[in-house]
Amino acid sequence: MNSILLLALIPLVPLLAVPAILVTAQRPNLREAASLLTGLLLFGLVATLLGQVDLQAPPTLVLAEPLPGLSLALSPEPLGMLFALVASFLWPVTTLYAIGYMRAHHEDNQTRFYVAFAASIAATMGIALSANMLTLFVFYELLTLATYPLVTHAGDAAARRGGRVYLGLLLSTSIAFLLLAMVWTWQLTGTLTFTAGGVFSESVDPTILSVLLVLYVFGTGKAAMMPFHRWLPAAMVAPTPVSALLHAVAVVKAGVFTVLKVVIYLFGIDRIEQLAVADWLAALAALTILLASLVAMTSDNLKARLAYSTVSQLGYITLGAMLGVAAGVVGGGMHIVMHAFGKITLFFCAGAIMVAAHKTRVSELDGLGRRMPLTMLAFLIGSLSIVGLPPFGGTWSKWLLVQGTLDTGMWLLTATLLISSLLNIMYLVVIPVRGFFAKPASDAEGLQEAPIASLLAIGVAVLGCIVLFFSPDPIYQLMNGVFR
């Protein structure tokens, strides 16, 4: 299939699922089959594009040209293809999980859920394949709007309140900071096209570049850098499949993906290394890592604990980007993949526990592993991958991030990453340990595992955590492609 046609189809195919879902709204089996099949088709198209395109001389599809020299365009490159592969693969997996969860939990408005989910994936594909910052910004904002109905799915006061925080923080940061940074970049360079090595000439004042870097990082609210992280725990009012979308498939990954794209293709890592403000931003990312971990340790609500864990883990990727060395950038890109599989496993397990045991607090999970052994074993594997212990995928991304801090001689950042991994053990691994070895609650009798569809999705996610340890080379080579 022609590469230009593939570029057109990849963001379009998820949108084609919308009318199919709406037409079959009264027939849930067909509705969910349409969502699943579209997800599988999308992954096939992304994999086909990766297999046939030369990422060092990629094709470009111009969608529109609102101003001379300023277009909305799609073009594949290594980091974008990695993000597109992860998101397209996890869409049908999350849909499979949602079938079991949404039915077992008797959720209302399930058709609206699947429609908004498909629209969110379409926006995510646009972000992944953006040829320039303008295109990325447009799809970035569309993703915020498409996910808002998912965050407010329950329709109660708590959902509306969480939705206001979600929408308010993400739109305000992108409009106030990210849009300003884009306009300023255009004024300085005359281009917003993602370019290997960056777009800024040597004549641009380092002070201006420092201000721009701060605007780009804080303008990307989806990266959840403190103090612009509150939208993420606020969004936990959404159903668990939505939490999986937010944390693993699309939203937060779109944030850290944007930070990496800006660093690699607008500034260039050589310029990042020369900017003192990058060291300060790396220190802020380190502070985010530690503070969010400490908040996670004090959170008894399971989803809140996982939310603050995500804030912490996103800090790893931003920190890697700010190091200005290849190991940090490659480690950050790989951590997008490793965290996606580890964290989606944990959220799937949290939802399974709520559906089967109706428990949402860590303090209620003692002994639950004896009644839900598959779920608790999966939670243990996802936790160990997040920690970065072998034989699970998170080992390699954390190894490279540590290597990046050593390459720059930033020993405090090295210590931060190591301390954070110990904190991961304290607030994640403790859950399955208590689940298997603590005395069970009296009401644990008679509990059973979650619906089979949800268990199958959990199994796929767990398998990903393991396979990524033994076969990380394709991801590593793809990330290394950003420097060629």
C-alpha positions as CSV (number, residue, x, y, z in Angstrom):
1,M,0.0,0.0,0.0
2,N,1.3,3.5,-0.9
3,S,2.9,5.3,2.1
4,I,1.0,8.5,1.5
5,L,-2.3,6.5,1.6
6,L,-1.2,4.8,4.8
7,L,-0.5,8.2,6.4
8,A,-4.0,9.4,5.4
9,L,-5.7,6.2,6.7
10,I,-4.0,5.9,10.1
11,P,-5.7,8.9,11.8
12,L,-8.8,8.3,9.6
13,V,-9.5,4.7,10.5
14,P,-10.3,5.3,14.2
15,L,-12.8,8.0,13.1
16,L,-14.5,5.5,10.8
17,A,-15.2,3.4,13.8
18,V,-17.4,6.2,15.2
19,P,-20.4,5.7,12.7
20,A,-20.0,1.9,13.0
21,I,-20.3,2.2,16.8
22,L,-23.2,4.5,16.6
23,V,-25.1,2.4,14.1
24,T,-24.7,-0.7,16.2
25,A,-25.5,1.0,19.5
26,Q,-28.4,-1.2,20.3
27,R,-26.4,-4.4,19.6
28,P,-23.5,-4.4,22.1
29,N,-21.8,-7.4,20.6
30,L,-21.6,-5.8,17.1
31,R,-20.7,-2.4,18.6
32,E,-17.7,-3.8,20.5
33,A,-16.7,-6.0,17.6
34,A,-16.5,-2.9,15.5
35,S,-14.3,-1.2,18.0
36,L,-12.0,-4.3,18.4
37,L,-11.7,-4.9,14.6
38,T,-11.0,-1.2,13.9
39,G,-8.2,-1.3,16.6
40,L,-6.6,-4.4,15.0
41,L,-6.9,-2.8,11.5
42,L,-5.2,0.4,12.8
43,F,-2.3,-1.6,14.4
44,G,-1.9,-3.4,11.1
45,L,-1.7,-0.2,9.1
46,V,0.9,1.3,11.5
47,A,3.0,-1.8,11.4
48,T,2.8,-1.8,7.6
49,L,3.9,1.8,7.4
50,L,6.9,1.1,9.7
51,G,7.8,-1.9,7.5
52,Q,7.8,-0.1,4.2
53,V,8.8,3.5,4.8
54,D,12.4,4.9,5.0
55,L,12.4,6.9,8.2
56,Q,15.5,8.7,7.2
57,A,13.7,10.1,4.1
58,P,10.0,9.8,5.0
59,P,7.1,10.9,2.8
60,T,5.0,13.9,3.9
61,L,1.2,14.3,3.5
62,V,0.1,17.9,3.6
63,L,-3.5,18.1,5.0
64,A,-3.9,21.9,4.7
65,E,-1.8,25.1,4.4
66,P,-3.4,27.8,6.5
67,L,-0.4,30.2,5.9
68,P,2.4,30.1,3.3
69,G,5.1,27.8,4.6
70,L,3.0,26.8,7.6
71,S,1.1,23.6,7.0
72,L,-0.9,20.9,8.7
73,A,1.1,17.8,7.6
74,L,1.9,14.2,8.6
75,S,5.3,12.6,8.3
76,P,6.7,9.5,10.1
77,E,9.9,9.5,12.1
78,P,11.3,7.0,14.5
79,L,10.0,8.4,17.8
80,G,6.5,9.1,16.3
81,M,6.3,5.6,14.9
82,L,7.2,4.1,18.3
83,F,4.4,6.1,19.9
84,A,1.9,5.1,17.1
85,L,2.8,1.5,17.5
86,V,2.3,1.5,21.3
87,A,-1.0,3.4,21.1
88,S,-2.4,1.4,18.2
89,F,-1.5,-1.9,19.9
90,L,-3.0,-1.0,23.2
91,W,-6.3,0.3,21.8
92,P,-7.7,-3.1,21.0
93,V,-6.2,-4.5,24.2
94,T,-8.0,-1.8,26.3
95,T,-11.2,-2.3,24.3
96,L,-11.1,-6.0,25.1
97,Y,-10.6,-5.1,28.8
98,A,-13.4,-2.6,28.6
99,I,-15.9,-5.2,27.3
100,G,-15.6,-7.2,30.5
101,Y,-15.3,-4.2,32.8
102,M,-18.1,-2.0,31.4
103,R,-20.6,-4.9,31.3
104,A,-19.7,-6.3,34.7
105,H,-19.9,-2.9,36.2
106,H,-23.2,-2.1,34.4
107,E,-21.9,1.3,33.2
108,D,-24.3,3.7,31.5
109,N,-23.5,5.4,28.2
110,Q,-21.3,2.7,26.9
111,T,-21.8,3.7,23.2
112,R,-20.6,7.2,24.1
113,F,-17.6,5.7,25.8
114,Y,-16.5,3.7,22.7
115,V,-17.1,6.7,20.4
116,A,-15.0,9.0,22.5
117,F,-12.3,6.4,22.8
118,A,-12.1,6.0,19.1
119,A,-11.9,9.8,18.6
120,S,-9.1,10.0,21.2
121,I,-7.1,7.4,19.3
122,A,-7.5,9.3,16.1
123,A,-6.1,12.4,17.7
124,T,-3.3,10.4,19.2
125,M,-2.3,9.1,15.7
126,G,-2.3,12.7,14.5
127,I,0.1,13.6,17.3
128,A,2.4,10.7,16.6
129,L,2.7,11.4,12.9
130,S,2.8,15.2,13.0
131,A,5.4,16.7,10.7
132,N,5.6,20.0,12.5
133,M,4.7,21.7,15.8
134,L,1.5,23.3,14.5
135,T,0.0,19.9,13.5
136,L,1.0,18.4,16.8
137,F,-0.6,21.3,18.7
138,V,-3.9,21.0,16.8
139,F,-4.1,17.2,17.5
140,Y,-2.9,17.8,21.0
141,E,-5.9,20.1,21.7
142,L,-8.3,17.7,19.9
143,L,-7.1,14.9,22.2
144,T,-7.9,17.0,25.3
145,L,-11.4,17.7,24.0
146,A,-12.0,14.1,22.9
147,T,-11.1,12.7,26.3
148,Y,-13.2,15.1,28.3
149,P,-16.4,13.1,27.9
150,L,-14.5,10.0,29.1
151,V,-13.2,11.8,32.2
152,T,-16.8,13.0,33.0
153,H,-18.4,9.7,32.0
154,A,-20.1,9.1,35.3
155,G,-22.0,12.4,35.0
156,D,-22.1,13.0,38.8
157,A,-20.8,16.0,40.7
158,A,-17.3,14.4,41.3
159,A,-17.0,13.6,37.6
160,R,-17.9,17.2,36.6
161,R,-15.5,18.6,39.1
162,G,-12.7,16.4,37.9
163,G,-13.5,17.3,34.3
164,R,-13.3,21.0,35.0
165,V,-9.8,20.6,36.5
166,Y,-8.8,18.3,33.6
167,L,-10.0,20.7,30.9
168,G,-8.9,23.8,32.7
169,L,-5.3,22.9,33.4
170,L,-4.6,21.2,30.0
171,L,-6.2,24.0,27.9
172,S,-4.7,26.9,30.0
173,T,-1.2,25.5,29.9
174,S,-1.2,24.8,26.2
175,I,-2.7,28.1,25.2
176,A,-0.8,30.3,27.6
177,F,2.6,28.6,27.2
178,L,2.8,26.2,24.4
179,L,1.1,28.4,21.8
180,L,3.3,31.3,22.8
181,A,6.4,29.2,22.4
182,M,5.3,28.1,19.0
183,V,4.6,31.7,17.8
184,W,8.0,32.8,19.1
185,T,9.8,29.9,17.4
186,W,8.1,30.8,14.1
187,Q,9.1,34.4,14.5
188,L,12.8,33.4,15.2
189,T,13.2,30.7,12.6
190,G,10.4,30.9,10.0
191,T,9.6,27.2,10.5
192,L,7.9,24.8,12.9
193,T,8.9,21.7,10.9
194,F,10.5,19.0,13.0
195,T,14.1,18.9,11.8
196,A,16.9,16.6,12.8
197,G,19.4,18.6,15.0
198,G,16.9,21.4,15.6
199,V,15.7,24.5,13.9
200,F,17.4,27.3,15.9
201,S,20.6,28.9,14.4
202,E,23.7,29.5,16.5
203,S,22.9,33.2,16.5
204,V,19.8,32.8,18.7
205,D,20.5,34.1,22.2
206,P,20.8,31.3,24.7
207,T,18.6,33.3,27.1
208,I,15.8,33.3,24.6
209,L,16.3,29.6,24.0
210,S,16.1,29.0,27.8
211,V,12.8,30.9,28.1
212,L,11.4,29.0,25.1
213,L,12.4,25.6,26.6
214,V,10.6,26.5,29.9
215,L,7.5,27.5,27.9
216,Y,7.5,24.3,25.9
217,V,8.0,22.1,29.0
218,F,5.3,23.8,31.2
219,G,3.1,24.3,28.1
220,T,2.9,20.6,27.7
221,G,0.6,20.0,30.6
222,K,-0.1,16.4,29.7
223,A,3.5,15.7,30.8
224,A,2.2,16.4,34.3
225,M,5.3,18.2,35.6
226,M,4.7,19.8,39.0
227,P,3.0,22.1,39.7
228,F,0.8,21.4,36.6
229,H,0.0,17.8,37.5
230,R,-3.3,18.1,39.4
231,W,-5.4,17.2,36.3
232,L,-4.1,13.7,36.4
233,P,-5.3,12.6,39.9
234,A,-8.5,14.7,39.3
235,A,-9.2,12.5,36.3
236,M,-9.3,9.4,38.3
237,V,-13.0,9.8,38.7
238,A,-13.3,8.2,35.3
239,P,-13.9,4.4,34.8
240,T,-10.8,2.3,34.9
241,P,-10.6,1.7,31.1
242,V,-10.4,5.5,30.8
243,S,-7.6,5.6,33.4
244,A,-5.8,3.1,31.2
245,L,-6.2,5.4,28.2
246,L,-5.0,8.4,30.2
247,H,-2.0,6.7,31.7
248,A,-0.8,4.2,29.2
249,V,-2.3,4.6,25.7
250,A,-2.7,8.2,24.9
251,V,-2.8,11.3,27.1
252,V,0.2,11.3,29.4
253,K,2.2,9.6,26.7
254,A,1.3,12.4,24.3
255,G,2.7,14.8,26.9
256,V,6.1,13.3,27.3
257,F,6.2,12.4,23.6
258,T,5.8,16.2,22.9
259,V,8.6,17.1,25.3
260,L,10.9,14.6,23.5
261,K,9.9,15.8,20.1
262,V,10.6,19.4,21.0
263,V,14.0,18.5,22.5
264,I,15.1,16.3,19.6
265,Y,13.6,18.1,16.6
266,L,13.2,21.8,17.6
267,F,16.2,22.4,19.9
268,G,18.5,19.4,19.2
269,I,20.1,17.6,22.1
270,D,23.4,19.4,21.5
271,R,21.7,22.8,22.2
272,I,19.9,21.3,25.2
273,E,23.2,20.3,26.7
274,Q,24.4,23.9,26.5
275,L,21.5,25.4,28.3
276,A,21.8,25.8,32.0
277,V,18.0,26.0,32.4
278,A,17.8,22.4,31.2
279,D,19.7,21.4,34.3
280,W,17.1,23.2,36.4
281,L,14.3,21.5,34.6
282,A,16.0,18.2,35.1
283,A,16.1,19.0,38.8
284,L,12.5,19.9,38.8
285,A,11.7,16.6,37.1
286,A,13.7,14.9,39.8
287,L,11.7,16.7,42.5
288,T,8.5,15.7,40.7
289,I,9.7,12.1,40.8
290,L,10.3,12.1,44.5
291,L,7.4,14.2,45.7
292,A,4.9,12.2,43.6
293,S,6.3,9.0,45.0
294,L,5.9,10.2,48.5
295,V,2.3,11.2,47.9
296,A,1.7,7.8,46.3
297,M,3.0,6.1,49.5
298,T,0.4,8.0,51.6
299,S,-2.6,7.3,49.2
300,D,-4.9,4.6,50.4
301,N,-7.1,4.9,47.3
302,L,-5.6,2.4,44.8
303,K,-6.3,4.5,41.7
304,A,-5.0,7.7,43.3
305,R,-1.8,5.8,44.3
306,L,-1.4,4.7,40.7
307,A,-2.1,8.2,39.4
308,Y,0.7,9.7,41.5
309,S,2.9,6.9,40.5
310,T,2.3,8.0,36.9
311,V,3.2,11.6,37.7
312,S,6.5,10.2,39.1
313,Q,7.2,8.0,36.1
314,L,6.6,10.8,33.6
315,G,9.3,12.7,35.5
316,Y,11.7,10.1,34.4
317,I,11.1,10.8,30.7
318,T,11.2,14.6,31.1
319,L,14.5,14.2,33.1
320,G,15.9,12.0,30.4
321,A,15.1,14.6,27.7
322,M,16.7,17.5,29.7
323,L,20.0,15.6,30.1
324,G,20.9,16.5,26.5
325,V,22.7,13.1,25.9
326,A,21.7,10.2,23.7
327,A,21.3,7.7,26.6
328,G,18.8,10.0,28.3
329,V,16.7,10.6,25.1
330,V,16.8,6.9,24.1
331,G,16.0,5.9,27.7
332,G,13.1,8.3,27.8
333,G,11.7,7.1,24.5
334,M,12.0,3.5,25.7
335,H,10.3,4.4,29.0
336,I,7.2,5.5,27.1
337,V,6.8,1.9,26.0
338,M,7.9,0.2,29.2
339,H,5.7,2.3,31.4
340,A,2.8,1.9,29.0
341,F,2.7,-1.8,29.5
342,G,3.6,-1.8,33.2
343,K,1.0,0.9,34.1
344,I,-1.8,-0.4,32.0
345,T,-1.3,-3.8,33.7
346,L,-1.7,-2.1,37.1
347,F,-4.8,-0.2,36.1
348,F,-6.4,-3.2,34.6
349,C,-5.8,-5.1,37.8
350,A,-7.2,-2.2,39.9
351,G,-10.4,-2.3,37.8
352,A,-10.6,-6.1,38.0
353,I,-10.4,-5.8,41.8
354,M,-13.2,-3.2,41.9
355,V,-15.5,-5.2,39.6
356,A,-14.9,-8.6,41.3
357,A,-14.4,-7.5,44.9
358,H,-15.8,-4.0,45.0
359,K,-12.7,-2.7,46.8
360,T,-10.9,0.5,45.9
361,R,-8.5,1.0,48.9
362,V,-5.1,-0.5,49.5
363,S,-6.0,-1.2,53.1
364,E,-8.8,-3.5,52.0
365,L,-6.7,-5.8,49.8
366,D,-5.1,-7.9,52.5
367,G,-5.4,-11.6,51.6
368,L,-7.1,-10.8,48.3
369,G,-4.5,-12.7,46.3
370,R,-5.8,-16.0,47.7
371,R,-9.1,-15.3,46.0
372,M,-7.9,-13.4,42.9
373,P,-4.4,-15.0,42.4
374,L,-4.2,-14.2,38.6
375,T,-5.0,-10.6,39.2
376,M,-2.6,-10.2,42.1
377,L,0.2,-12.0,40.2
378,A,-0.3,-9.7,37.2
379,F,-0.2,-6.7,39.6
380,L,3.1,-8.0,41.0
381,I,4.6,-8.3,37.5
382,G,3.4,-4.9,36.5
383,S,4.9,-3.4,39.7
384,L,8.3,-5.1,39.2
385,S,8.4,-3.7,35.6
386,I,7.7,-0.2,36.9
387,V,10.4,-0.7,39.6
388,G,12.8,-1.7,36.8
389,L,13.8,-5.2,38.0
390,P,14.6,-8.1,35.6
391,P,13.2,-10.0,33.9
392,F,10.7,-7.2,33.1
393,G,10.8,-4.5,30.5
394,G,11.2,-1.5,32.7
395,T,14.8,-2.7,33.4
396,W,16.2,-1.4,30.2
397,S,14.7,2.1,30.1
398,K,15.7,2.8,33.7
399,W,19.2,1.5,33.0
400,L,19.6,3.9,30.1
401,L,18.3,6.8,32.1
402,V,20.7,6.1,34.9
403,Q,23.5,5.9,32.3
404,G,22.4,9.3,31.0
405,T,22.8,10.8,34.4
406,L,26.2,9.2,34.8
407,D,27.3,10.5,31.3
408,T,26.5,14.1,32.5
409,G,28.1,13.6,35.9
410,M,24.8,14.6,37.6
411,W,25.2,12.2,40.6
412,L,22.2,13.7,42.5
413,L,19.9,12.7,39.6
414,T,21.4,9.2,39.6
415,A,20.6,9.0,43.3
416,T,17.1,10.3,42.6
417,L,16.4,7.5,40.1
418,L,17.7,4.8,42.5
419,I,15.8,6.2,45.5
420,S,12.7,6.4,43.4
421,S,13.0,2.7,42.5
422,L,13.1,1.9,46.2
423,L,10.0,4.0,46.7
424,N,8.3,2.2,43.9
425,I,8.8,-1.0,45.8
426,M,7.4,0.5,49.0
427,Y,4.1,1.7,47.4
428,L,3.6,-0.8,44.6
429,V,5.1,-4.2,45.4
430,V,3.7,-4.0,49.0
431,I,0.2,-4.4,47.5
432,P,0.5,-7.9,46.1
433,V,2.7,-8.9,49.0
434,R,-0.1,-8.0,51.4
435,G,-2.6,-9.5,48.9
436,F,-0.8,-12.9,49.1
437,F,0.5,-13.1,52.6
438,A,-1.6,-10.9,54.9
439,K,-4.6,-12.3,56.7
440,P,-7.6,-12.1,54.5
441,A,-10.6,-10.0,55.4
442,S,-13.7,-11.9,56.5
443,D,-15.6,-10.7,53.4
444,A,-13.1,-12.2,51.0
445,E,-14.8,-15.5,51.0
446,G,-16.4,-16.4,47.7
447,L,-14.6,-13.8,45.6
448,Q,-13.5,-14.8,42.1
449,E,-11.5,-13.3,39.2
450,A,-12.8,-10.6,36.9
451,P,-14.7,-11.3,33.7
452,I,-12.7,-13.4,31.1
453,A,-12.4,-10.6,28.6
454,S,-10.7,-8.4,31.2
455,L,-8.4,-11.3,32.3
456,L,-7.4,-11.8,28.7
457,A,-6.4,-8.2,28.3
458,I,-4.5,-8.3,31.6
459,G,-2.6,-11.4,30.2
460,V,-1.6,-9.5,27.0
461,A,-0.3,-6.6,29.1
462,V,1.6,-8.9,31.4
463,L,3.1,-10.7,28.4
464,G,4.2,-7.4,27.0
465,C,6.1,-6.6,30.3
466,I,8.0,-9.9,29.9
467,V,8.6,-9.8,26.2
468,L,10.0,-6.3,26.4
469,F,12.8,-7.5,28.7
470,F,13.9,-10.3,26.4
471,S,13.4,-8.4,23.1
472,P,14.1,-4.7,23.7
473,D,16.4,-4.3,20.6
474,P,13.7,-3.3,18.1
475,I,12.6,-0.4,20.3
476,Y,16.2,0.5,21.1
477,Q,17.1,0.6,17.4
478,L,14.1,2.6,16.5
479,M,14.9,5.2,19.2
480,N,18.5,5.4,18.0
481,G,17.1,6.3,14.6
482,V,16.4,9.8,15.8
483,F,20.1,10.6,15.7
484,R,20.8,9.4,12.2
